[in-house]
Amino acid sequence: MCAACLTRSEAEVLKLPTGGYVLRRFWASRVNQKERNERMDKRKVKGYRDRLLGRRESLFSLVNEAEMSSRERDLEATQDPADMAANAYTKELLISMSANDRKLLTLIDEALERVEKGEYGECVNCGEPVSDKRLDAVPWARYCLKCQDLQERGLLNEDEE
């Protein structure tokens, strides 16, 4: 759909800090559930959903194991300062890994919500389809490549979503 076909309520031109402009589309009023389902067939969505659920389950078990291991290290009574330092380092490593895994779990849960709403495979910023190659590599992807690039450079304002 071209920018000229959008009404004023459906499109907004955003000025970037670099001086450029980005057209942000509001698809909620334009795209209905049937059109969303036509974008990506149900078998593909089910495959991505199954991959997301599998990854979620494995991450969830990793986070639980890391927390249990961290608690066990707290209970160990070591007298040697070198052992205490090694235990502290391992505990910090497990905590940081656990935090990254929790962040990924949040992204996976958001992707599963988009599957349930029929919005999976659409960029949450511009509404354009996210490429199948991107979804194959990162099934929890929120953005199309253009918007992901803007987000990584700090040019995408996430508060507008």
Residue, then its C-alpha position, 0 to 999 in steps of 0.5 A: m500500500c502506498a503512502a498516498c492511499l493512507t488517510r491522515s489517521e492511518a499514517e504519520v510522518l516522523k522526523l528522525p534526529t538525523g534529519g530524515y523522515v520515516l512513514r509510520r503506518f497505523w494498520a489497525s483500522r485498515v487490516n482486518q483479521k482475514e487479511r492478516n491470516e492471508r499474509m501467513d498461512k496457518r501451517k507456517v504460523k503453527g510451525y513458528r508457534d511450536r518452535l517458540l514454545g519449544r524454545r520457551e520451555s528450554l529457556f524456562s528450564l535453564v533459568n530454573e536450573a541457574e537459580m537453583s545452582s545459585r542457591e546451592r552455591d549460597l549454601e556451600a560453606t567454603q573456607d578457602p578465599a579462592d573457592m569463595a571467589a570462584n563461587a562468587y564469580t560463578k554465581e554472578l555469571l549464572i545471574s547474568m545468564s539468567a537475566n538475558d534468558r528472562k529477557l528472551l523469555t519476555l520476547i518469546d511470550e510477546a511473540l506467542e501473544r502476537v500469534e494468538k492475536g493473528e498479528y504474528g509476522e507483522c512488524v510491530n512498528c510499521g505493520e509490514p510483513v517480517s520476512d520468512k528468512r528473518l522469522d526462521a532465524v529469529p522467530w521472536a522478531r518484533y520488527c522488519l529489517k528496516c525498523q530493526d535497523l532503526q531500533e538498533r541505531g536508537l532512531l526508533n521511538e518504542d513509546e509510540e507502539 
